[in-house]
Structures are given as C-alpha cells and as structure tokens.
Amino acid sequence: MTPVPLTAEAFAPLGDVLEAAGRSVKINDGFCDRFTDKARIDLEGGRLGISLFQAVPRALPYRCDLLERHPLGSQSFIPMTQDPFLIIVAEDDEGRPTRPRAFITDGTQGVSYLRGVWHGVLTPLGGSGLFAVVDRIGAGPNLEEYPLDPPLIVG
C-alpha cells in the first residue's frame, strides 16, 4: 500500500485534518488568524484532556500489524514539530477493520479521528516524535485493538 498526501476531502469520512487552511478570522488586533472549529470532537462520559505523546520515529516501508479504535471518544494528534507522519485508517465492518487507507502529512498537518474509527498507532517519520493529543480521559472500555494477519506493508 502506498500512502497518499493527506487532504481534508479524502480524510473527511474518517476524521478531520487539522491545518491552518480555509476561512479564518482576524484576532489579536489583526496580528493572528484564527481557524475555528477544525475538528468534530465527540466523547461519551469522561472529560476532554490534552496529553503529550513521544513516539519513536519509524521509516518507510512500514509494517503495520495492529489497528485500534476508541469507541467512547474521538482522538486528535497535533505534531509539535514540522515533520511528516504516517496515518493508517480503516472503515468498520461489523467490528472488523476493512478497506485500509494510508496518508502522509506534509509536516504542518494534524488529524482528528472520529469516534470508533480504526487507525494505526502513532507513526512519526522523523524528528522528535512529540505530539499533543486531545482525547477522552476517564474510566470505561475506550480501546479496542485488532491484530492484522497478514500485516499491511505501507511505503
């Protein structure tokens, strides 16, 4: 599977692309553009939290042998460096991931997965691998994992 460049249109069925693009509003006496409401944040129970993740950078081709999803809340990944990362997502078919797709960011984009969307683990392709993550914090079964056999080879 070959990753394609991440675009808001291609990613829309599975989540939102977080980027400074589209309509904005001038704030701070005209010195700042605000790109408002860029993600469909959705959670059941718990509360919204911001965490920091430090992931080990990987290389292409990448062997993906596990997908996960979060049934109780959406999850957003915002890179804290301008390095690209790999995104692997799949649709759901009665509790199983199907029709996987791979995207690669341009180094300035983040993503927000909709609640329940199957996705690969955090896969930076360079830099420090530091991300801000906005997701549900709280008790309850909010992680489902699905081992892939055979694994996906992306790159």
DSSP file (Angstrom, degrees, kcal/mol; ACC not computed):
  #  RESIDUE AA STRUCTURE BP1 BP2  ACC     N-H-->O    O-->H-N    N-H-->O    O-->H-N    TCO  KAPPA ALPHA  PHI   PSI    X-CA   Y-CA   Z-CA
    1    1 A M              0   0    0      0, 0.0   154,-2.7     0, 0.0   100,-0.1   0.000 360.0 360.0 360.0 135.6    0.0    0.0    0.0
    2    2 A T        -     0   0    0    153,-0.2   100,-0.3   152,-0.2     2,-0.1  -0.911 360.0-126.7-106.8 126.7    1.3    3.4   -0.9
    3    3 A P        -     0   0    0      0, 0.0   100,-0.3     0, 0.0    85,-0.1  -0.437  23.0-150.6 -70.4 145.6    0.4    6.4    1.3
    4    4 A V  E     -a  103   0A   0     98,-2.2   100,-2.1    -2,-0.1     3,-0.1  -0.779  32.6 -81.6-110.6 158.5   -1.1    9.4   -0.4
    5    5 A P  E     -a  104   0A   0      0, 0.0     2,-0.4     0, 0.0   100,-0.2  -0.322  52.8-108.7 -58.5 140.0   -0.8   13.0    0.6
    6    6 A L        +     0   0    0     98,-2.1     2,-0.3     4,-0.1   100,-0.1  -0.562  43.9 173.0 -74.4 126.2   -3.3   13.9    3.3
    7    7 A T     >  -     0   0    0     -2,-0.4     4,-1.9     1,-0.1     5,-0.2  -0.972  39.8-125.8-131.2 150.9   -6.2   16.2    2.2
    8    8 A A  H  > S+     0   0    0     -2,-0.3     4,-1.3     1,-0.2     7,-0.2   0.878 110.3  52.2 -60.2 -39.5   -9.3   17.2    4.1
    9    9 A E  H  4 S+     0   0    0      1,-0.2     3,-0.3     2,-0.2    -1,-0.2   0.929 111.6  43.9 -65.8 -46.4  -11.6   15.9    1.4
   10   10 A A  H  4 S+     0   0    0      1,-0.2    -1,-0.2     2,-0.1    -2,-0.2   0.829 118.9  43.9 -69.1 -31.0  -10.1   12.4    1.2
   11   11 A F  H >X S+     0   0    0     -4,-1.9     3,-2.1     1,-0.2     4,-1.5   0.623  85.2  97.8 -89.0 -14.5   -9.9   12.1    5.0
   12   12 A A  T 3< S+     0   0    0     -4,-1.3    -1,-0.2    -3,-0.3    -2,-0.1   0.773  76.1  57.2 -51.5 -39.4  -13.4   13.5    5.8
   13   13 A P  T 34 S+     0   0    0      0, 0.0    -1,-0.3     0, 0.0    -2,-0.1   0.752 119.0  33.0 -65.6 -19.1  -15.3   10.2    6.2
   14   14 A L  T <4 S-     0   0    0     -3,-2.1   100,-2.4     1,-0.3     2,-0.3   0.590 128.8 -54.4-111.4 -16.2  -12.8    9.1    8.9
   15   15 A G  E  <  -G  113   0B   0     -4,-1.5     2,-0.4    98,-0.3    -1,-0.3  -0.980  62.9 -62.0 168.6-159.7  -12.0   12.4   10.6
   16   16 A D  E     -G  112   0B   0     96,-2.4    96,-2.4    -2,-0.3     2,-0.5  -0.918  30.5-130.7-124.4 145.5  -10.7   15.9   10.2
   17   17 A V  E     -G  111   0B   0     -2,-0.4     2,-0.9    94,-0.2    94,-0.3  -0.834  20.4-144.8 -92.5 129.0   -7.4   17.4    9.0
   18   18 A L  E     +G  110   0B   0     92,-2.9    92,-2.5    -2,-0.5     2,-0.3  -0.838  44.8 131.1 -97.9 106.2   -6.0   20.0   11.4
   19   19 A E        -     0   0    0     -2,-0.9     2,-2.0    90,-0.2    90,-0.1  -0.990  67.4-105.7-153.5 154.9   -4.3   22.7    9.3
   20   20 A A  S    S+     0   0    0     -2,-0.3     2,-0.3    88,-0.2     4,-0.1  -0.563  79.4 115.0 -82.9  76.5   -4.3   26.4    9.0
   21   21 A A        +     0   0    0     -2,-2.0    -2,-0.2     2,-0.1     2,-0.1  -0.956  49.3  25.7-143.4 157.9   -6.3   26.5    5.8
   22   22 A G  S    S-     0   0    0     -2,-0.3     2,-0.1     2,-0.0    -2,-0.0  -0.461 103.3  -0.1  86.7-160.3   -9.7   27.7    4.7
   23   23 A R        +     0   0    0     -2,-0.1     2,-0.3    13,-0.1    13,-0.2  -0.361  67.1 177.5 -69.1 139.5  -11.6   30.6    6.2
   24   24 A S        -     0   0    0     11,-0.1     2,-0.4    -2,-0.1    11,-0.2  -0.906  23.2-133.9-136.9 166.5  -10.1   32.4    9.2
   25   25 A V  E     -K   34   0C   0      9,-1.9     9,-2.9    -2,-0.3     2,-0.3  -0.978  25.2-121.0-122.1 134.4  -11.0   35.4   11.4
   26   26 A K  E     +K   33   0C   0     -2,-0.4     2,-0.2     7,-0.2     7,-0.2  -0.599  42.3 163.3 -74.6 131.6   -8.5   38.1   12.4
   27   27 A I  E  >> +K   32   0C   0      5,-2.9     5,-1.5    -2,-0.3     4,-0.5  -0.780  44.0  52.7-134.7-179.4   -8.0   38.4   16.1
   28   28 A N  T >45S-     0   0    0      1,-0.2     3,-1.6    -2,-0.2    -1,-0.2   0.927 134.1 -50.3  53.6  51.5   -5.4   40.0   18.5
   29   29 A D  T 345S-     0   0    0      1,-0.3    -1,-0.2    -3,-0.1    -2,-0.1   0.804 108.4 -55.0  58.8  31.2   -5.6   43.4   16.8
   30   30 A G  T 345S+     0   0    0     -3,-0.5    -1,-0.3     2,-0.2    -2,-0.2   0.485 117.2 107.3  86.0   3.8   -5.1   41.8   13.4
   31   31 A F  T <<5S+     0   0    0     -3,-1.6     2,-0.4    -4,-0.5    -3,-0.2   0.395  74.6  49.4 -95.1   3.5   -1.9   40.0   14.2
   32   32 A C  E   < -K   27   0C   0     -5,-1.5    -5,-2.9     2,-0.0     2,-0.5  -0.999  65.7-145.0-145.6 137.9   -3.4   36.5   14.3
   33   33 A D  E     -K   26   0C   0     -2,-0.4     2,-0.6    -7,-0.2    -7,-0.2  -0.898  16.7-153.4 -99.6 129.2   -5.6   34.4   12.1
   34   34 A R  E     -K   25   0C   0     -9,-2.9    -9,-1.9    -2,-0.5     2,-0.9  -0.918   5.1-163.3-105.2 119.5   -8.0   32.1   14.0
   35   35 A F        -     0   0    0     -2,-0.6     3,-0.3   -11,-0.2     2,-0.2  -0.878  28.2-152.0 -99.5 100.3   -9.1   28.9   12.1
   36   36 A T        +     0   0    0     -2,-0.9   -13,-0.1   -13,-0.2    -2,-0.0  -0.455  54.0   0.9 -89.2 144.6  -12.1   28.0   14.2
   37   37 A D        +     0   0    0     -2,-0.2    -1,-0.2     1,-0.1     3,-0.0   0.922  65.6 164.0  55.8  59.6  -13.7   24.6   14.9
   38   38 A K        +     0   0    0     -3,-0.3     2,-0.3     1,-0.1    -1,-0.1   0.527  56.1  46.2 -87.3  -7.1  -11.3   22.4   12.9
   39   39 A A  S    S-     0   0    0    -23,-0.1     2,-1.4    72,-0.1    -1,-0.1  -0.993  72.8-128.4-141.2 146.6  -12.4   19.0   14.4
   40   40 A R        -     0   0    0     -2,-0.3     2,-0.3    72,-0.2   -24,-0.0  -0.699  35.0-167.0 -89.0  83.9  -15.5   17.2   15.3
   41   41 A I        +     0   0    0     -2,-1.4     2,-0.4    73,-0.1    73,-0.1  -0.602  12.7 171.6 -77.4 130.6  -14.7   16.4   18.9
   42   42 A D        +     0   0    0     -2,-0.3    32,-2.8     2,-0.0     2,-0.3  -0.989   3.1 164.3-144.9 127.0  -17.1   13.8   20.3
   43   43 A L  B     -L   73   0D   0     -2,-0.4     2,-0.5    30,-0.3    30,-0.3  -0.996  27.0-144.7-146.8 154.9  -17.0   11.9   23.6
   44   44 A E  S    S-     0   0    0     28,-3.0     3,-0.1    -2,-0.3    -2,-0.0  -0.972  71.6 -27.7-118.1 119.1  -19.2    9.8   25.9
   45   45 A G  S    S+     0   0    0     -2,-0.5    92,-0.1     1,-0.2    95,-0.0  -0.065 106.8  62.9  66.6-177.2  -18.6   10.2   29.6
   46   46 A G  S    S-     0   0    0     90,-0.1     2,-0.3    -3,-0.1    92,-0.2  -0.189  87.2 -85.6  63.4-156.0  -15.2   11.2   31.0
   47   47 A R  E     -H  137   0B   0     90,-2.1    90,-3.1    -3,-0.1     2,-0.4  -0.950  34.7 -94.7-146.2 164.0  -13.7   14.5   30.1
   48   48 A L  E     +H  136   0B   0     -2,-0.3     2,-0.3    88,-0.2    88,-0.2  -0.692  48.5 176.7 -83.5 131.7  -11.6   16.1   27.4
   49   49 A G  E     -H  135   0B   0     86,-2.6    86,-1.9    -2,-0.4     2,-0.5  -0.906  28.0-135.8-134.0 161.5   -7.9   16.1   28.1
   50   50 A I  E     +H  134   0B   0     -2,-0.3     2,-0.3    84,-0.2    84,-0.2  -0.986  28.9 174.0-118.4 124.3   -4.6   17.1   26.5
   51   51 A S  E     -H  133   0B   0     82,-3.0    82,-3.3    -2,-0.5     2,-0.5  -0.810  27.2-126.6-121.4 163.4   -1.7   14.7   26.8
   52   52 A L  E     -H  132   0B   0     -2,-0.3     2,-0.4    80,-0.2    80,-0.2  -0.959  21.5-164.9-111.8 132.7    1.8   14.7   25.3
   53   53 A F  E     -H  131   0B   0     78,-2.7    78,-2.6    -2,-0.5     2,-0.6  -0.948   7.9-162.9-115.5 136.9    3.0   11.6   23.4
   54   54 A Q  E     -H  130   0B   0     -2,-0.4     2,-0.3    76,-0.2    76,-0.2  -0.916  19.6-176.0-118.9 101.3    6.6   11.0   22.5
   55   55 A A        -     0   0    0     74,-2.8    68,-0.1    -2,-0.6     3,-0.0  -0.739  30.0-112.2-102.6 145.8    6.7    8.3   19.8
   56   56 A V        -     0   0    0     -2,-0.3    73,-0.1    66,-0.1    72,-0.1  -0.602  40.0-113.9 -72.9 126.6    9.8    6.7   18.2
   57   57 A P        -     0   0    0      0, 0.0    68,-0.2     0, 0.0     2,-0.2  -0.325  34.8-161.3 -61.7 145.1   10.1    7.8   14.6
   58   58 A R        -     0   0    0     66,-3.2     2,-0.3    68,-0.1     4,-0.1  -0.589   6.2-131.5-116.6 179.0    9.7    5.0   12.0
   59   59 A A        -     0   0    0      2,-0.2    67,-0.1    -2,-0.2    66,-0.0  -0.922  31.7 -74.9-132.7 157.7   10.7    4.6    8.4
   60   60 A L  S    S+     0   0    0     -2,-0.3    95,-0.2    65,-0.1     2,-0.1  -0.765 106.6  55.3 -91.6 144.2    9.0    3.5    5.2
   61   61 A P  S    S-     0   0    0      0, 0.0     2,-0.4     0, 0.0    94,-0.3   0.530  84.8-169.5 -69.3 147.4    8.3    0.8    4.2
   62   62 A Y  E     -B  154   0A   0     92,-3.6    92,-3.1    -2,-0.1     2,-0.7  -0.913  18.1-141.5-114.2 134.6    6.4    0.4    7.5
   63   63 A R  E     -B  153   0A   0     -2,-0.4     2,-0.7    90,-0.2    90,-0.2  -0.857  17.3-166.8 -97.6 111.6    4.9   -2.9    8.7
   64   64 A C  E     +B  152   0A   0     88,-3.1    88,-2.7    -2,-0.7     3,-0.1  -0.884  21.2 159.1-103.4 114.0    1.5   -2.3   10.3
   65   65 A D  E     +     0   0A   0     -2,-0.7    83,-2.5    86,-0.2     2,-0.3   0.287  59.9  49.1-117.4   9.8    0.3   -5.3   12.3
   66   66 A L  E     -B  147   0A   0     81,-0.3    55,-0.5    86,-0.1     2,-0.3  -0.972  52.9-172.6-152.0 133.1   -2.2   -3.7   14.6
   67   67 A L  E     -B  146   0A   0     79,-2.2    79,-3.2    -2,-0.3     2,-0.3  -0.911  13.3-172.1-117.2 153.2   -5.1   -1.3   14.3
   68   68 A E  E     -BC 145 119A   0     51,-2.8    51,-2.8    -2,-0.3     2,-0.3  -0.911   6.3-168.2-137.1 164.8   -7.0    0.3   17.2
   69   69 A R  E     -B  144   0A   0     75,-2.1    75,-2.4    -2,-0.3    49,-0.1  -0.977  19.0-135.9-151.5 163.3  -10.1    2.4   17.8
   70   70 A H    >   -     0   0    0     -2,-0.3    46,-1.7    47,-0.3     3,-1.0  -0.906  14.0-174.3-125.6  99.7  -11.7    4.3   20.6
   71   71 A P  T 3  S+     0   0    0      0, 0.0    71,-0.1     0, 0.0    -1,-0.1   0.651  81.9  50.9 -72.9 -14.6  -15.5    3.8   20.9
   72   72 A L  T 3  S+     0   0    0      1,-0.2   -28,-3.0    70,-0.1     2,-0.3   0.442 117.4   7.5-104.0   0.3  -16.0    6.4   23.6
   73   73 A G  B <   -L   43   0D   0     -3,-1.0    43,-0.4   -30,-0.3   -30,-0.3  -0.936  67.6-105.3-175.1 151.7  -14.3    9.4   22.1
   74   74 A S        -     0   0    0    -32,-2.8    62,-0.6    -2,-0.3     2,-0.4  -0.264  34.3-145.3 -71.0 168.1  -12.6   11.0   19.2
   75   75 A Q  E     -IJ 113 135B   0     38,-1.8    38,-3.1    60,-0.2     2,-0.4  -0.981   8.9-162.1-145.5 127.5   -8.8   11.4   19.3
   76   76 A S  E     -IJ 112 134B   0     58,-2.6    58,-1.8    -2,-0.4     2,-0.5  -0.906   2.4-160.4-115.3 138.4   -6.7   14.3   17.8
   77   77 A F  E     -IJ 111 133B   0     34,-3.4    34,-1.8    -2,-0.4    56,-0.2  -0.974   8.6-177.9-119.8 119.9   -3.0   14.3   17.1
   78   78 A I  E     - J   0 132B   0     54,-3.0    54,-2.9    -2,-0.5    32,-0.1  -0.950  22.7-135.5-120.5 110.1   -1.2   17.6   16.7
   79   79 A P  E     - J   0 131B   0      0, 0.0    52,-0.2     0, 0.0     6,-0.0  -0.354   5.0-155.3 -66.8 143.8    2.5   17.4   15.9
   80   80 A M  S    S+     0   0    0     50,-2.7     2,-0.3    -2,-0.0    51,-0.1   0.292  80.4  46.6-102.1   8.3    4.8   19.7   17.9
   81   81 A T  S    S-     0   0    0     49,-0.3     2,-0.8     2,-0.2    26,-0.0  -0.884  92.9-109.0-134.6 169.3    7.4   19.7   15.2
   82   82 A Q  S    S+     0   0    0     -2,-0.3    26,-0.1    26,-0.1    45,-0.1  -0.389  74.0 122.7 -99.8  57.1    7.1   20.2   11.4
   83   83 A D        -     0   0    0     -2,-0.8    24,-0.3    24,-0.2    -2,-0.2  -0.925  63.3-111.5-115.9 142.0    7.9   16.6   10.5
   84   84 A P        -     0   0    0      0, 0.0    41,-2.2     0, 0.0     2,-0.3  -0.273  30.9-164.1 -67.9 156.5    5.5   14.3    8.4
   85   85 A F  E     -D  124   0A   0     39,-0.2    20,-2.1    40,-0.1     2,-0.3  -0.976  19.6-113.8-139.5 158.1    3.8   11.3   10.0
   86   86 A L  E     -DE 123 104A   0     37,-2.8    37,-0.6    -2,-0.3     2,-0.5  -0.692  24.1-163.0 -92.7 138.0    2.1    8.3    8.6
   87   87 A I  E     - E   0 103A   0     16,-2.9    16,-2.9    -2,-0.3     2,-0.5  -0.988   6.0-175.4-123.9 124.9   -1.7    7.8    9.1
   88   88 A I  E     + E   0 102A   0     -2,-0.5    32,-2.6    14,-0.2     2,-0.3  -0.987  13.7 168.0-120.5 125.6   -3.3    4.4    8.5
   89   89 A V  E     -FE 119 101A   0     12,-2.4    12,-2.9    -2,-0.5     2,-0.3  -0.919  12.2-170.6-134.1 158.2   -7.1    4.3    8.8
   90   90 A A  E     -F  118   0A   0     28,-1.9    28,-1.0    -2,-0.3     9,-0.2  -0.994  23.6-116.8-147.8 151.2   -9.8    1.7    8.0
   91   91 A E  E     - E   0  98A   0      7,-2.1     7,-2.7    -2,-0.3     2,-0.4  -0.357  37.1-108.4 -77.7 166.7  -13.6    1.6    7.9
   92   92 A D  E     - E   0  97A   0      5,-0.2     2,-0.4    -2,-0.1    -1,-0.1  -0.829  27.8-176.6-102.5 137.6  -15.5   -0.7   10.2
   93   93 A D  E >  S- E   0  96A   0      3,-2.8     3,-0.7    -2,-0.4    -2,-0.0  -0.819  77.5 -41.9-131.9  93.0  -17.3   -3.8    9.0
   94   94 A E  T 3  S-     0   0    0     -2,-0.4    -2,-0.0     1,-0.2     0, 0.0   0.899 124.7 -37.2  53.0  48.2  -19.2   -5.4   11.9
   95   95 A G  T 3  S+     0   0    0      1,-0.2    -1,-0.2     0, 0.0    -3,-0.0   0.520 122.0  98.9  87.6   6.0  -16.4   -4.8   14.4
   96   96 A R  E <  S- E   0  93A   0     -3,-0.7    -3,-2.8    22,-0.0    -1,-0.2  -0.971  75.5-113.8-125.2 140.3  -13.5   -5.5   12.0
   97   97 A P  E     + E   0  92A   0      0, 0.0     2,-0.3     0, 0.0    -5,-0.2  -0.483  41.7 174.0 -70.4 142.5  -11.4   -3.0   10.1
   98   98 A T  E     + E   0  91A   0     -7,-2.7    -7,-2.1     1,-0.2    20,-0.1  -0.972  48.2  23.9-146.3 159.0  -11.8   -3.1    6.4
   99   99 A R  E    S-     0   0A   0     -2,-0.3    -8,-0.3    -9,-0.2    -1,-0.2   0.939  76.8-154.0  52.0  59.7  -10.6   -1.1    3.3
  100  100 A P  E     -     0   0A   0      0, 0.0     2,-0.3     0, 0.0   -10,-0.2  -0.272  12.8-169.5 -64.8 149.2   -7.5    0.3    4.9
  101  101 A R  E     - E   0  89A   0    -12,-2.9   -12,-2.4  -100,-0.1     2,-0.4  -0.968   8.4-149.4-136.0 150.9   -6.0    3.6    3.5
  102  102 A A  E     + E   0  88A   0     -2,-0.3   -98,-2.2  -100,-0.3     2,-0.3  -0.982  14.2 179.6-127.6 137.4   -2.7    5.3    4.2
  103  103 A F  E     -aE   4  87A   0    -16,-2.9   -16,-2.9    -2,-0.4     2,-0.4  -0.897  14.8-150.5-128.5 157.5   -2.0    9.0    4.2
  104  104 A I  E     -aE   5  86A   0   -100,-2.1   -98,-2.1    -2,-0.3   -18,-0.2  -1.000  18.8-132.6-130.3 133.4    1.2   11.0    4.8
  105  105 A T        -     0   0    0    -20,-2.1   -98,-0.0    -2,-0.4     5,-0.0  -0.304  14.9-125.4 -79.3 166.5    1.1   14.6    6.3
  106  106 A D        -     0   0    0   -100,-0.1    -1,-0.1   -22,-0.1   -24,-0.0   0.356  55.6 -98.5 -91.8   5.7    3.0   17.5    4.9
  107  107 A G  S    S+     0   0    0    -24,-0.3   -24,-0.2     2,-0.2   -26,-0.1   0.210 117.7  65.4  97.6 -15.1    4.6   18.2    8.2
  108  108 A T  S    S+     0   0    0    -26,-0.1     2,-0.3     2,-0.1   -88,-0.2   0.426  84.3  89.5-114.7  -2.5    2.2   21.0    9.2
  109  109 A Q        -     0   0    0    -90,-0.1     2,-0.2   -31,-0.0   -90,-0.2  -0.688  49.0-170.7-101.5 148.2   -1.0   19.0    9.5
  110  110 A G  E     -G   18   0B   0    -92,-2.5   -92,-2.9    -2,-0.3     2,-0.3  -0.716  15.4-137.8-117.0 177.1   -2.5   17.1   12.4
  111  111 A V  E     -GI  17  77B   0    -34,-1.8   -34,-3.4   -94,-0.3     2,-0.4  -0.963   8.3-155.6-136.6 155.7   -5.5   14.8   12.4
  112  112 A S  E     -GI  16  76B   0    -96,-2.4   -96,-2.4    -2,-0.3     2,-0.3  -0.953  18.0-148.4-130.0 112.6   -8.6   14.1   14.4
  113  113 A Y  E     -GI  15  75B   0    -38,-3.1   -38,-1.8    -2,-0.4   -98,-0.3  -0.610  20.9-119.7 -79.2 135.8  -10.0   10.6   14.2
  114  114 A L    >   -     0   0    0   -100,-2.4     3,-1.9    -2,-0.3   -44,-0.3  -0.332  46.7 -77.8 -66.2 157.1  -13.8   10.3   14.6
  115  115 A R  T 3  S+     0   0    0      1,-0.3   -41,-0.2   -41,-0.1    -1,-0.1  -0.346 118.1  14.0 -56.8 131.9  -15.0    8.2   17.5
  116  116 A G  T 3  S+     0   0    0    -46,-1.7     2,-0.4   -43,-0.4    -1,-0.3   0.474  87.0 141.6  82.9   3.3  -14.8    4.5   16.6
  117  117 A V    <   -     0   0    0     -3,-1.9   -47,-0.3   -47,-0.2    -1,-0.3  -0.666  52.9-124.5 -82.4 128.4  -12.5    4.9   13.5
  118  118 A W  E     + F   0  90A   0    -28,-1.0   -28,-1.9    -2,-0.4     2,-0.3  -0.496  42.9 165.1 -66.9 135.6   -9.9    2.1   13.2
  119  119 A H  E     -CF  68  89A   0    -51,-2.8   -51,-2.8   -30,-0.2   -30,-0.2  -0.989  34.9-108.0-151.3 158.5   -6.4    3.6   13.0
  120  120 A G        -     0   0    0    -32,-2.6   -53,-0.1    -2,-0.3     3,-0.1  -0.254  48.9 -84.4 -77.1 171.9   -2.8    2.6   13.2
  121  121 A V        -     0   0    0    -55,-0.5     2,-0.2     1,-0.2   -33,-0.2  -0.275  64.5 -70.3 -71.8 165.1   -0.5    3.6   16.1
  122  122 A L        -     0   0    0      1,-0.1    -1,-0.2    -3,-0.1   -66,-0.1  -0.403  57.5-177.0 -60.6 122.8    1.2    7.0   16.1
  123  123 A T  E     -D   86   0A   0    -37,-0.6   -37,-2.8    -2,-0.2    -1,-0.1  -0.670   5.9-175.6-132.1  76.3    3.9    6.8   13.4
  124  124 A P  E     -D   85   0A   0      0, 0.0   -66,-3.2     0, 0.0   -39,-0.2  -0.418  15.8-153.0 -67.4 149.7    6.1    9.8   13.0
  125  125 A L        -     0   0    0    -41,-2.2     2,-0.3   -68,-0.2   -40,-0.1   0.244  68.6 -18.3-108.5  11.2    8.5    9.6   10.1
  126  126 A G  S >  S+     0   0    0    -42,-0.2     3,-0.6   -43,-0.1    -1,-0.2  -0.965  95.9  54.6 171.8-179.0   11.2   11.9   11.6
  127  127 A G  T 3  S-     0   0    0     -2,-0.3   -46,-0.0     1,-0.2     0, 0.0  -0.277 105.2 -39.2  71.3-154.8   12.0   14.5   14.2
  128  128 A S  T 3   -     0   0    0      2,-0.1    -1,-0.2   -72,-0.1     3,-0.1   0.659  66.8-129.4 -84.4 -17.4   11.4   14.1   17.9
  129  129 A G    <   +     0   0    0     -3,-0.6   -74,-2.8     1,-0.2     2,-0.5   0.728  53.0 154.4  73.8  21.9    8.0   12.3   17.6
  130  130 A L  E     +H   54   0B   0    -76,-0.2   -50,-2.7   -78,-0.1     2,-0.3  -0.739  14.3 170.3 -91.7 127.5    6.4   14.7   20.0
  131  131 A F  E     -HJ  53  79B   0    -78,-2.6   -78,-2.7    -2,-0.5     2,-0.5  -0.975  33.6-134.6-134.5 145.0    2.7   15.2   19.7
  132  132 A A  E     -HJ  52  78B   0    -54,-2.9   -54,-3.0    -2,-0.3     2,-0.5  -0.873  29.3-160.1 -90.4 133.9   -0.1   16.9   21.7
  133  133 A V  E     -HJ  51  77B   0    -82,-3.3   -82,-3.0    -2,-0.5     2,-0.6  -0.975   9.9-163.2-123.6 126.0   -3.1   14.5   21.9
  134  134 A V  E     +HJ  50  76B   0    -58,-1.8   -58,-2.6    -2,-0.5     2,-0.3  -0.935  37.0 124.3-108.9 116.2   -6.6   15.7   22.6
  135  135 A D  E     -HJ  49  75B   0    -86,-1.9   -86,-2.6    -2,-0.6     2,-0.2  -0.928  60.3 -58.5-158.6-178.5   -8.8   12.8   23.7
  136  136 A R  E     -H   48   0B   0    -62,-0.6     2,-0.5    -2,-0.3   -88,-0.2  -0.505  39.5-164.4 -74.7 132.5  -11.2   11.4   26.3
  137  137 A I  E     +H   47   0B   0    -90,-3.1   -90,-2.1    -2,-0.2     2,-0.3  -0.982  43.6  76.4-115.3 126.0   -9.9   10.8   29.8
  138  138 A G  S    S-     0   0    0     -2,-0.5     4,-0.2   -92,-0.2    -2,-0.0  -0.874  76.3 -57.7 156.7 171.9  -11.9    8.6   32.0
  139  139 A A  S    S+     0   0    0     -2,-0.3   -93,-0.0     2,-0.1    -2,-0.0  -0.274  77.1  75.2 -73.4 161.6  -13.0    5.1   33.0
  140  140 A G  S    S-     0   0    0    -95,-0.0     2,-1.6   -94,-0.0    -2,-0.1  -0.321  91.4 -59.3 117.6 162.0  -14.6    2.7   30.6
  141  141 A P        +     0   0    0      0, 0.0    -2,-0.1     0, 0.0   -69,-0.0  -0.551  65.3 148.7 -78.9  84.8  -13.7    0.5   27.7
  142  142 A N        +     0   0    0     -2,-1.6     2,-0.4    -4,-0.2   -70,-0.1   0.133  50.1  69.5-108.6  20.4  -12.2    3.1   25.3
  143  143 A L        +     0   0    0    -73,-0.2     2,-0.4   -72,-0.1   -73,-0.2  -0.960  49.3 174.2-140.3 122.6   -9.6    1.0   23.5
  144  144 A E  E     -B   69   0A   0    -75,-2.4   -75,-2.1    -2,-0.4     2,-0.4  -0.992  14.0-161.5-121.2 135.1  -10.2   -1.9   21.1
  145  145 A E  E     -B   68   0A   0     -2,-0.4   -77,-0.2   -77,-0.2    -2,-0.0  -0.900   7.2-166.8-117.8 146.8   -7.3   -3.5   19.3
  146  146 A Y  E     -B   67   0A   0    -79,-3.2   -79,-2.2    -2,-0.4     2,-0.1  -0.922  15.3-143.2-134.7 108.1   -7.4   -5.6   16.1
  147  147 A P  E     -B   66   0A   0      0, 0.0     2,-0.5     0, 0.0   -81,-0.3  -0.465  18.0-136.3 -68.0 139.8   -4.2   -7.6   15.1
  148  148 A L  E     -     0   0A   0    -83,-2.5     4,-0.0    -2,-0.1    -2,-0.0  -0.875  13.2-154.0-102.5 124.5   -3.7   -7.7   11.4
  149  149 A D  E    S+     0   0A   0     -2,-0.5   -84,-0.1     1,-0.3     3,-0.0  -0.869  91.2  27.0-140.0 103.3   -2.7  -11.1    9.8
  150  150 A P  E    S-     0   0A   0      0, 0.0    -1,-0.3     0, 0.0     2,-0.0   0.452 106.2-129.4 -80.8 160.6   -1.2  -10.6    7.4
  151  151 A P  E     -     0   0A   0      0, 0.0     2,-0.4     0, 0.0   -86,-0.2  -0.298  19.9-108.6 -71.5 161.1    0.2   -7.2    8.3
  152  152 A L  E     -B   64   0A   0    -88,-2.7   -88,-3.1    -4,-0.0     2,-0.6  -0.736  23.5-150.2 -85.6 137.0   -0.1   -4.2    6.0
  153  153 A I  E     -B   63   0A   0     -2,-0.4     2,-0.5   -90,-0.2   -90,-0.2  -0.955  17.8-171.2-108.3 118.2    3.1   -3.1    4.3
  154  154 A V  E      B   62   0A   0    -92,-3.1   -92,-3.6    -2,-0.6  -152,-0.2  -0.919 360.0 360.0-114.2 129.4    3.0    0.7    3.7
  155  155 A G              0   0    0   -154,-2.7  -153,-0.2    -2,-0.5    -1,-0.2   0.394 360.0 360.0 147.5 360.0    5.5    2.6    1.7
